[in-house]
Amino acid sequence: MPSISISISSISISIFSETISISLETILITLMYLVLGGTYLLVLPAGVYLYLNKRWYKASSVERLIMYLFVFLSFPGMLLMSPFINLRPKRRNLEA
């Protein structure tokens, strides 16, 4: 049966008579990379998409350049999110 022992400086996991010891520093660095990667790939592109959706038709030329800069910087995350986001314009009501 797997057993886990935790001390202040490391975590030891025993599985099938094999003991794996992971230092606390390694775990913290891994968590930091996961948080920063998730922010870069999910949070920043979502914010850019929302901002683009709200300001696309009202932006000045300088603001549009800044929009393009953020699209360029967060391009991998935008590729990940693009299948799930619909930015088509809203349908107009035409009365004859």
Phi and psi restraints in degrees (range 20) as a CNS / XPLOR table:
assign (resid 1 and name C) (resid 2 and name N)
       (resid 2 and name CA) (resid 2 and name C) 1.0 -65.7 20.0 2
assign (resid 2 and name N) (resid 2 and name CA)
       (resid 2 and name C) (resid 3 and name N) 1.0 139.4 20.0 2
assign (resid 2 and name C) (resid 3 and name N)
       (resid 3 and name CA) (resid 3 and name C) 1.0 -128.8 20.0 2
assign (resid 3 and name N) (resid 3 and name CA)
       (resid 3 and name C) (resid 4 and name N) 1.0 144.8 20.0 2
assign (resid 3 and name C) (resid 4 and name N)
       (resid 4 and name CA) (resid 4 and name C) 1.0 -124.0 20.0 2
assign (resid 4 and name N) (resid 4 and name CA)
       (resid 4 and name C) (resid 5 and name N) 1.0 127.8 20.0 2
assign (resid 4 and name C) (resid 5 and name N)
       (resid 5 and name CA) (resid 5 and name C) 1.0 -121.9 20.0 2
assign (resid 5 and name N) (resid 5 and name CA)
       (resid 5 and name C) (resid 6 and name N) 1.0 134.0 20.0 2
assign (resid 5 and name C) (resid 6 and name N)
       (resid 6 and name CA) (resid 6 and name C) 1.0 -118.6 20.0 2
assign (resid 6 and name N) (resid 6 and name CA)
       (resid 6 and name C) (resid 7 and name N) 1.0 126.8 20.0 2
assign (resid 6 and name C) (resid 7 and name N)
       (resid 7 and name CA) (resid 7 and name C) 1.0 -117.4 20.0 2
assign (resid 7 and name N) (resid 7 and name CA)
       (resid 7 and name C) (resid 8 and name N) 1.0 -179.3 20.0 2
assign (resid 7 and name C) (resid 8 and name N)
       (resid 8 and name CA) (resid 8 and name C) 1.0 -66.9 20.0 2
assign (resid 8 and name N) (resid 8 and name CA)
       (resid 8 and name C) (resid 9 and name N) 1.0 -35.1 20.0 2
assign (resid 8 and name C) (resid 9 and name N)
       (resid 9 and name CA) (resid 9 and name C) 1.0 -102.2 20.0 2
assign (resid 9 and name N) (resid 9 and name CA)
       (resid 9 and name C) (resid 10 and name N) 1.0 -12.9 20.0 2
assign (resid 9 and name C) (resid 10 and name N)
       (resid 10 and name CA) (resid 10 and name C) 1.0 -157.8 20.0 2
assign (resid 10 and name N) (resid 10 and name CA)
       (resid 10 and name C) (resid 11 and name N) 1.0 167.4 20.0 2
assign (resid 10 and name C) (resid 11 and name N)
       (resid 11 and name CA) (resid 11 and name C) 1.0 -121.3 20.0 2
assign (resid 11 and name N) (resid 11 and name CA)
       (resid 11 and name C) (resid 12 and name N) 1.0 130.2 20.0 2
assign (resid 11 and name C) (resid 12 and name N)
       (resid 12 and name CA) (resid 12 and name C) 1.0 -114.5 20.0 2
assign (resid 12 and name N) (resid 12 and name CA)
       (resid 12 and name C) (resid 13 and name N) 1.0 130.9 20.0 2
assign (resid 12 and name C) (resid 13 and name N)
       (resid 13 and name CA) (resid 13 and name C) 1.0 -121.1 20.0 2
assign (resid 13 and name N) (resid 13 and name CA)
       (resid 13 and name C) (resid 14 and name N) 1.0 127.3 20.0 2
assign (resid 13 and name C) (resid 14 and name N)
       (resid 14 and name CA) (resid 14 and name C) 1.0 -110.1 20.0 2
assign (resid 14 and name N) (resid 14 and name CA)
       (resid 14 and name C) (resid 15 and name N) 1.0 118.8 20.0 2
assign (resid 14 and name C) (resid 15 and name N)
       (resid 15 and name CA) (resid 15 and name C) 1.0 -132.8 20.0 2
assign (resid 15 and name N) (resid 15 and name CA)
       (resid 15 and name C) (resid 16 and name N) 1.0 123.5 20.0 2
assign (resid 15 and name C) (resid 16 and name N)
       (resid 16 and name CA) (resid 16 and name C) 1.0 51.6 20.0 2
assign (resid 16 and name N) (resid 16 and name CA)
       (resid 16 and name C) (resid 17 and name N) 1.0 51.6 20.0 2
assign (resid 16 and name C) (resid 17 and name N)
       (resid 17 and name CA) (resid 17 and name C) 1.0 60.5 20.0 2
assign (resid 17 and name N) (resid 17 and name CA)
       (resid 17 and name C) (resid 18 and name N) 1.0 18.6 20.0 2
assign (resid 17 and name C) (resid 18 and name N)
       (resid 18 and name CA) (resid 18 and name C) 1.0 -111.4 20.0 2
assign (resid 18 and name N) (resid 18 and name CA)
       (resid 18 and name C) (resid 19 and name N) 1.0 133.4 20.0 2
assign (resid 18 and name C) (resid 19 and name N)
       (resid 19 and name CA) (resid 19 and name C) 1.0 -110.9 20.0 2
assign (resid 19 and name N) (resid 19 and name CA)
       (resid 19 and name C) (resid 20 and name N) 1.0 125.6 20.0 2
assign (resid 19 and name C) (resid 20 and name N)
       (resid 20 and name CA) (resid 20 and name C) 1.0 -112.9 20.0 2
assign (resid 20 and name N) (resid 20 and name CA)
       (resid 20 and name C) (resid 21 and name N) 1.0 125.7 20.0 2
assign (resid 20 and name C) (resid 21 and name N)
       (resid 21 and name CA) (resid 21 and name C) 1.0 -113.7 20.0 2
assign (resid 21 and name N) (resid 21 and name CA)
       (resid 21 and name C) (resid 22 and name N) 1.0 123.9 20.0 2
assign (resid 21 and name C) (resid 22 and name N)
       (resid 22 and name CA) (resid 22 and name C) 1.0 -120.2 20.0 2
assign (resid 22 and name N) (resid 22 and name CA)
       (resid 22 and name C) (resid 23 and name N) 1.0 127.7 20.0 2
assign (resid 22 and name C) (resid 23 and name N)
       (resid 23 and name CA) (resid 23 and name C) 1.0 -74.9 20.0 2
assign (resid 23 and name N) (resid 23 and name CA)
       (resid 23 and name C) (resid 24 and name N) 1.0 155.8 20.0 2
assign (resid 23 and name C) (resid 24 and name N)
       (resid 24 and name CA) (resid 24 and name C) 1.0 -64.4 20.0 2
assign (resid 24 and name N) (resid 24 and name CA)
       (resid 24 and name C) (resid 25 and name N) 1.0 -34.6 20.0 2
assign (resid 24 and name C) (resid 25 and name N)
       (resid 25 and name CA) (resid 25 and name C) 1.0 -61.3 20.0 2
assign (resid 25 and name N) (resid 25 and name CA)
       (resid 25 and name C) (resid 26 and name N) 1.0 -42.2 20.0 2
assign (resid 25 and name C) (resid 26 and name N)
       (resid 26 and name CA) (resid 26 and name C) 1.0 -63.7 20.0 2
assign (resid 26 and name N) (resid 26 and name CA)
       (resid 26 and name C) (resid 27 and name N) 1.0 -40.7 20.0 2
assign (resid 26 and name C) (resid 27 and name N)
       (resid 27 and name CA) (resid 27 and name C) 1.0 -66.2 20.0 2
assign (resid 27 and name N) (resid 27 and name CA)
       (resid 27 and name C) (resid 28 and name N) 1.0 -42.2 20.0 2
assign (resid 27 and name C) (resid 28 and name N)
       (resid 28 and name CA) (resid 28 and name C) 1.0 -65.5 20.0 2
assign (resid 28 and name N) (resid 28 and name CA)
       (resid 28 and name C) (resid 29 and name N) 1.0 -40.7 20.0 2
assign (resid 28 and name C) (resid 29 and name N)
       (resid 29 and name CA) (resid 29 and name C) 1.0 -65.2 20.0 2
assign (resid 29 and name N) (resid 29 and name CA)
       (resid 29 and name C) (resid 30 and name N) 1.0 -41.4 20.0 2
assign (resid 29 and name C) (resid 30 and name N)
       (resid 30 and name CA) (resid 30 and name C) 1.0 -63.0 20.0 2
assign (resid 30 and name N) (resid 30 and name CA)
       (resid 30 and name C) (resid 31 and name N) 1.0 -44.2 20.0 2
assign (resid 30 and name C) (resid 31 and name N)
       (resid 31 and name CA) (resid 31 and name C) 1.0 -63.1 20.0 2
assign (resid 31 and name N) (resid 31 and name CA)
       (resid 31 and name C) (resid 32 and name N) 1.0 -38.5 20.0 2
assign (resid 31 and name C) (resid 32 and name N)
       (resid 32 and name CA) (resid 32 and name C) 1.0 -64.0 20.0 2
assign (resid 32 and name N) (resid 32 and name CA)
       (resid 32 and name C) (resid 33 and name N) 1.0 -42.8 20.0 2
assign (resid 32 and name C) (resid 33 and name N)
       (resid 33 and name CA) (resid 33 and name C) 1.0 -62.8 20.0 2
assign (resid 33 and name N) (resid 33 and name CA)
       (resid 33 and name C) (resid 34 and name N) 1.0 -40.6 20.0 2
assign (resid 33 and name C) (resid 34 and name N)
       (resid 34 and name CA) (resid 34 and name C) 1.0 -64.8 20.0 2
assign (resid 34 and name N) (resid 34 and name CA)
       (resid 34 and name C) (resid 35 and name N) 1.0 -41.4 20.0 2
assign (resid 34 and name C) (resid 35 and name N)
       (resid 35 and name CA) (resid 35 and name C) 1.0 -67.2 20.0 2
assign (resid 35 and name N) (resid 35 and name CA)
       (resid 35 and name C) (resid 36 and name N) 1.0 -45.4 20.0 2
assign (resid 35 and name C) (resid 36 and name N)
       (resid 36 and name CA) (resid 36 and name C) 1.0 -66.0 20.0 2
assign (resid 36 and name N) (resid 36 and name CA)
       (resid 36 and name C) (resid 37 and name N) 1.0 -40.2 20.0 2
assign (resid 36 and name C) (resid 37 and name N)
       (resid 37 and name CA) (resid 37 and name C) 1.0 -65.3 20.0 2
assign (resid 37 and name N) (resid 37 and name CA)
       (resid 37 and name C) (resid 38 and name N) 1.0 -41.1 20.0 2
assign (resid 37 and name C) (resid 38 and name N)
       (resid 38 and name CA) (resid 38 and name C) 1.0 -65.2 20.0 2
assign (resid 38 and name N) (resid 38 and name CA)
       (resid 38 and name C) (resid 39 and name N) 1.0 -37.7 20.0 2
assign (resid 38 and name C) (resid 39 and name N)
       (resid 39 and name CA) (resid 39 and name C) 1.0 -65.1 20.0 2
assign (resid 39 and name N) (resid 39 and name CA)
       (resid 39 and name C) (resid 40 and name N) 1.0 -44.0 20.0 2
assign (resid 39 and name C) (resid 40 and name N)
       (resid 40 and name CA) (resid 40 and name C) 1.0 -68.7 20.0 2
assign (resid 40 and name N) (resid 40 and name CA)
       (resid 40 and name C) (resid 41 and name N) 1.0 -37.9 20.0 2
assign (resid 40 and name C) (resid 41 and name N)
       (resid 41 and name CA) (resid 41 and name C) 1.0 -91.0 20.0 2
assign (resid 41 and name N) (resid 41 and name CA)
       (resid 41 and name C) (resid 42 and name N) 1.0 -19.7 20.0 2
assign (resid 41 and name C) (resid 42 and name N)
       (resid 42 and name CA) (resid 42 and name C) 1.0 -123.3 20.0 2
assign (resid 42 and name N) (resid 42 and name CA)
       (resid 42 and name C) (resid 43 and name N) 1.0 -48.3 20.0 2
assign (resid 42 and name C) (resid 43 and name N)
       (resid 43 and name CA) (resid 43 and name C) 1.0 -75.9 20.0 2
assign (resid 43 and name N) (resid 43 and name CA)
       (resid 43 and name C) (resid 44 and name N) 1.0 -49.6 20.0 2
assign (resid 43 and name C) (resid 44 and name N)
       (resid 44 and name CA) (resid 44 and name C) 1.0 -61.5 20.0 2
assign (resid 44 and name N) (resid 44 and name CA)
       (resid 44 and name C) (resid 45 and name N) 1.0 -47.1 20.0 2
assign (resid 44 and name C) (resid 45 and name N)
       (resid 45 and name CA) (resid 45 and name C) 1.0 -64.2 20.0 2
assign (resid 45 and name N) (resid 45 and name CA)
       (resid 45 and name C) (resid 46 and name N) 1.0 -34.7 20.0 2
assign (resid 45 and name C) (resid 46 and name N)
       (resid 46 and name CA) (resid 46 and name C) 1.0 -64.0 20.0 2
assign (resid 46 and name N) (resid 46 and name CA)
       (resid 46 and name C) (resid 47 and name N) 1.0 -41.8 20.0 2
assign (resid 46 and name C) (resid 47 and name N)
       (resid 47 and name CA) (resid 47 and name C) 1.0 -64.3 20.0 2
assign (resid 47 and name N) (resid 47 and name CA)
       (resid 47 and name C) (resid 48 and name N) 1.0 -40.4 20.0 2
assign (resid 47 and name C) (resid 48 and name N)
       (resid 48 and name CA) (resid 48 and name C) 1.0 -65.2 20.0 2
assign (resid 48 and name N) (resid 48 and name CA)
       (resid 48 and name C) (resid 49 and name N) 1.0 -42.8 20.0 2
assign (resid 48 and name C) (resid 49 and name N)
       (resid 49 and name CA) (resid 49 and name C) 1.0 -59.8 20.0 2
assign (resid 49 and name N) (resid 49 and name CA)
       (resid 49 and name C) (resid 50 and name N) 1.0 -45.6 20.0 2
assign (resid 49 and name C) (resid 50 and name N)
       (resid 50 and name CA) (resid 50 and name C) 1.0 -62.8 20.0 2
assign (resid 50 and name N) (resid 50 and name CA)
       (resid 50 and name C) (resid 51 and name N) 1.0 -43.2 20.0 2
assign (resid 50 and name C) (resid 51 and name N)
       (resid 51 and name CA) (resid 51 and name C) 1.0 -64.8 20.0 2
assign (resid 51 and name N) (resid 51 and name CA)
       (resid 51 and name C) (resid 52 and name N) 1.0 -42.1 20.0 2
assign (resid 51 and name C) (resid 52 and name N)
       (resid 52 and name CA) (resid 52 and name C) 1.0 -62.6 20.0 2
assign (resid 52 and name N) (resid 52 and name CA)
       (resid 52 and name C) (resid 53 and name N) 1.0 -40.4 20.0 2
assign (resid 52 and name C) (resid 53 and name N)
       (resid 53 and name CA) (resid 53 and name C) 1.0 -65.0 20.0 2
assign (resid 53 and name N) (resid 53 and name CA)
       (resid 53 and name C) (resid 54 and name N) 1.0 -36.9 20.0 2
assign (resid 53 and name C) (resid 54 and name N)
       (resid 54 and name CA) (resid 54 and name C) 1.0 -79.3 20.0 2
assign (resid 54 and name N) (resid 54 and name CA)
       (resid 54 and name C) (resid 55 and name N) 1.0 -36.3 20.0 2
assign (resid 54 and name C) (resid 55 and name N)
       (resid 55 and name CA) (resid 55 and name C) 1.0 -110.0 20.0 2
assign (resid 55 and name N) (resid 55 and name CA)
       (resid 55 and name C) (resid 56 and name N) 1.0 6.9 20.0 2
assign (resid 55 and name C) (resid 56 and name N)
       (resid 56 and name CA) (resid 56 and name C) 1.0 -59.9 20.0 2
assign (resid 56 and name N) (resid 56 and name CA)
       (resid 56 and name C) (resid 57 and name N) 1.0 -43.9 20.0 2
assign (resid 56 and name C) (resid 57 and name N)
       (resid 57 and name CA) (resid 57 and name C) 1.0 -90.9 20.0 2
assign (resid 57 and name N) (resid 57 and name CA)
       (resid 57 and name C) (resid 58 and name N) 1.0 -2.2 20.0 2
assign (resid 57 and name C) (resid 58 and name N)
       (resid 58 and name CA) (resid 58 and name C) 1.0 -117.5 20.0 2
assign (resid 58 and name N) (resid 58 and name CA)
       (resid 58 and name C) (resid 59 and name N) 1.0 -1.2 20.0 2
assign (resid 58 and name C) (resid 59 and name N)
       (resid 59 and name CA) (resid 59 and name C) 1.0 -77.1 20.0 2
assign (resid 59 and name N) (resid 59 and name CA)
       (resid 59 and name C) (resid 60 and name N) 1.0 144.8 20.0 2
assign (resid 59 and name C) (resid 60 and name N)
       (resid 60 and name CA) (resid 60 and name C) 1.0 -81.5 20.0 2
assign (resid 60 and name N) (resid 60 and name CA)
       (resid 60 and name C) (resid 61 and name N) 1.0 176.3 20.0 2
assign (resid 60 and name C) (resid 61 and name N)
       (resid 61 and name CA) (resid 61 and name C) 1.0 -67.2 20.0 2
assign (resid 61 and name N) (resid 61 and name CA)
       (resid 61 and name C) (resid 62 and name N) 1.0 -38.6 20.0 2
assign (resid 61 and name C) (resid 62 and name N)
       (resid 62 and name CA) (resid 62 and name C) 1.0 -67.9 20.0 2
assign (resid 62 and name N) (resid 62 and name CA)
       (resid 62 and name C) (resid 63 and name N) 1.0 -42.2 20.0 2
assign (resid 62 and name C) (resid 63 and name N)
       (resid 63 and name CA) (resid 63 and name C) 1.0 -63.3 20.0 2
assign (resid 63 and name N) (resid 63 and name CA)
       (resid 63 and name C) (resid 64 and name N) 1.0 -36.1 20.0 2
assign (resid 63 and name C) (resid 64 and name N)
       (resid 64 and name CA) (resid 64 and name C) 1.0 -66.6 20.0 2
assign (resid 64 and name N) (resid 64 and name CA)
       (resid 64 and name C) (resid 65 and name N) 1.0 -37.4 20.0 2
assign (resid 64 and name C) (resid 65 and name N)
       (resid 65 and name CA) (resid 65 and name C) 1.0 -62.9 20.0 2
assign (resid 65 and name N) (resid 65 and name CA)
       (resid 65 and name C) (resid 66 and name N) 1.0 -40.3 20.0 2
assign (resid 65 and name C) (resid 66 and name N)
       (resid 66 and name CA) (resid 66 and name C) 1.0 -66.1 20.0 2
assign (resid 66 and name N) (resid 66 and name CA)
       (resid 66 and name C) (resid 67 and name N) 1.0 -38.1 20.0 2
assign (resid 66 and name C) (resid 67 and name N)
       (resid 67 and name CA) (resid 67 and name C) 1.0 -59.3 20.0 2
assign (resid 67 and name N) (resid 67 and name CA)
       (resid 67 and name C) (resid 68 and name N) 1.0 -47.0 20.0 2
assign (resid 67 and name C) (resid 68 and name N)
       (resid 68 and name CA) (resid 68 and name C) 1.0 -63.3 20.0 2
assign (resid 68 and name N) (resid 68 and name CA)
       (resid 68 and name C) (resid 69 and name N) 1.0 -35.6 20.0 2
assign (resid 68 and name C) (resid 69 and name N)
       (resid 69 and name CA) (resid 69 and name C) 1.0 -61.9 20.0 2
assign (resid 69 and name N) (resid 69 and name CA)
       (resid 69 and name C) (resid 70 and name N) 1.0 -46.2 20.0 2
assign (resid 69 and name C) (resid 70 and name N)
       (resid 70 and name CA) (resid 70 and name C) 1.0 -68.5 20.0 2
assign (resid 70 and name N) (resid 70 and name CA)
       (resid 70 and name C) (resid 71 and name N) 1.0 -33.3 20.0 2
assign (resid 70 and name C) (resid 71 and name N)
       (resid 71 and name CA) (resid 71 and name C) 1.0 -63.8 20.0 2
assign (resid 71 and name N) (resid 71 and name CA)
       (resid 71 and name C) (resid 72 and name N) 1.0 -42.2 20.0 2
assign (resid 71 and name C) (resid 72 and name N)
       (resid 72 and name CA) (resid 72 and name C) 1.0 -64.4 20.0 2
assign (resid 72 and name N) (resid 72 and name CA)
       (resid 72 and name C) (resid 73 and name N) 1.0 -42.6 20.0 2
assign (resid 72 and name C) (resid 73 and name N)
       (resid 73 and name CA) (resid 73 and name C) 1.0 -69.8 20.0 2
assign (resid 73 and name N) (resid 73 and name CA)
       (resid 73 and name C) (resid 74 and name N) 1.0 -32.4 20.0 2
assign (resid 73 and name C) (resid 74 and name N)
       (resid 74 and name CA) (resid 74 and name C) 1.0 -107.8 20.0 2
assign (resid 74 and name N) (resid 74 and name CA)
       (resid 74 and name C) (resid 75 and name N) 1.0 27.6 20.0 2
assign (resid 74 and name C) (resid 75 and name N)
       (resid 75 and name CA) (resid 75 and name C) 1.0 -60.5 20.0 2
assign (resid 75 and name N) (resid 75 and name CA)
       (resid 75 and name C) (resid 76 and name N) 1.0 -43.8 20.0 2
assign (resid 75 and name C) (resid 76 and name N)
       (resid 76 and name CA) (resid 76 and name C) 1.0 -60.0 20.0 2
assign (resid 76 and name N) (resid 76 and name CA)
       (resid 76 and name C) (resid 77 and name N) 1.0 -40.5 20.0 2
assign (resid 76 and name C) (resid 77 and name N)
       (resid 77 and name CA) (resid 77 and name C) 1.0 -68.2 20.0 2
assign (resid 77 and name N) (resid 77 and name CA)
       (resid 77 and name C) (resid 78 and name N) 1.0 -33.8 20.0 2
assign (resid 77 and name C) (resid 78 and name N)
       (resid 78 and name CA) (resid 78 and name C) 1.0 -67.9 20.0 2
assign (resid 78 and name N) (resid 78 and name CA)
       (resid 78 and name C) (resid 79 and name N) 1.0 -35.9 20.0 2
assign (resid 78 and name C) (resid 79 and name N)
       (resid 79 and name CA) (resid 79 and name C) 1.0 -64.4 20.0 2
assign (resid 79 and name N) (resid 79 and name CA)
       (resid 79 and name C) (resid 80 and name N) 1.0 -37.7 20.0 2
assign (resid 79 and name C) (resid 80 and name N)
       (resid 80 and name CA) (resid 80 and name C) 1.0 -67.2 20.0 2
assign (resid 80 and name N) (resid 80 and name CA)
       (resid 80 and name C) (resid 81 and name N) 1.0 -36.8 20.0 2
assign (resid 80 and name C) (resid 81 and name N)
       (resid 81 and name CA) (resid 81 and name C) 1.0 -89.9 20.0 2
assign (resid 81 and name N) (resid 81 and name CA)
       (resid 81 and name C) (resid 82 and name N) 1.0 -16.1 20.0 2
assign (resid 81 and name C) (resid 82 and name N)
       (resid 82 and name CA) (resid 82 and name C) 1.0 -59.9 20.0 2
assign (resid 82 and name N) (resid 82 and name CA)
       (resid 82 and name C) (resid 83 and name N) 1.0 -33.9 20.0 2
assign (resid 82 and name C) (resid 83 and name N)
       (resid 83 and name CA) (resid 83 and name C) 1.0 -67.6 20.0 2
assign (resid 83 and name N) (resid 83 and name CA)
       (resid 83 and name C) (resid 84 and name N) 1.0 -17.2 20.0 2
assign (resid 83 and name C) (resid 84 and name N)
       (resid 84 and name CA) (resid 84 and name C) 1.0 -103.0 20.0 2
assign (resid 84 and name N) (resid 84 and name CA)
       (resid 84 and name C) (resid 85 and name N) 1.0 -5.1 20.0 2
assign (resid 84 and name C) (resid 85 and name N)
       (resid 85 and name CA) (resid 85 and name C) 1.0 -116.7 20.0 2
assign (resid 85 and name N) (resid 85 and name CA)
       (resid 85 and name C) (resid 86 and name N) 1.0 135.5 20.0 2
assign (resid 85 and name C) (resid 86 and name N)
       (resid 86 and name CA) (resid 86 and name C) 1.0 -114.7 20.0 2
assign (resid 86 and name N) (resid 86 and name CA)
       (resid 86 and name C) (resid 87 and name N) 1.0 114.1 20.0 2
assign (resid 86 and name C) (resid 87 and name N)
       (resid 87 and name CA) (resid 87 and name C) 1.0 -112.1 20.0 2
assign (resid 87 and name N) (resid 87 and name CA)
       (resid 87 and name C) (resid 88 and name N) 1.0 26.1 20.0 2
assign (resid 87 and name C) (resid 88 and name N)
       (resid 88 and name CA) (resid 88 and name C) 1.0 -68.2 20.0 2
assign (resid 88 and name N) (resid 88 and name CA)
       (resid 88 and name C) (resid 89 and name N) 1.0 148.3 20.0 2
assign (resid 88 and name C) (resid 89 and name N)
       (resid 89 and name CA) (resid 89 and name C) 1.0 -64.3 20.0 2
assign (resid 89 and name N) (resid 89 and name CA)
       (resid 89 and name C) (resid 90 and name N) 1.0 154.4 20.0 2
assign (resid 89 and name C) (resid 90 and name N)
       (resid 90 and name CA) (resid 90 and name C) 1.0 -71.8 20.0 2
assign (resid 90 and name N) (resid 90 and name CA)
       (resid 90 and name C) (resid 91 and name N) 1.0 148.8 20.0 2
assign (resid 90 and name C) (resid 91 and name N)
       (resid 91 and name CA) (resid 91 and name C) 1.0 -68.6 20.0 2
assign (resid 91 and name N) (resid 91 and name CA)
       (resid 91 and name C) (resid 92 and name N) 1.0 135.3 20.0 2
assign (resid 91 and name C) (resid 92 and name N)
       (resid 92 and name CA) (resid 92 and name C) 1.0 -85.7 20.0 2
assign (resid 92 and name N) (resid 92 and name CA)
       (resid 92 and name C) (resid 93 and name N) 1.0 150.5 20.0 2
assign (resid 92 and name C) (resid 93 and name N)
       (resid 93 and name CA) (resid 93 and name C) 1.0 -95.1 20.0 2
assign (resid 93 and name N) (resid 93 and name CA)
       (resid 93 and name C) (resid 94 and name N) 1.0 111.7 20.0 2
assign (resid 93 and name C) (resid 94 and name N)
       (resid 94 and name CA) (resid 94 and name C) 1.0 -104.2 20.0 2
assign (resid 94 and name N) (resid 94 and name CA)
       (resid 94 and name C) (resid 95 and name N) 1.0 122.4 20.0 2
assign (resid 94 and name C) (resid 95 and name N)
       (resid 95 and name CA) (resid 95 and name C) 1.0 -112.2 20.0 2
assign (resid 95 and name N) (resid 95 and name CA)
       (resid 95 and name C) (resid 96 and name N) 1.0 129.4 20.0 2
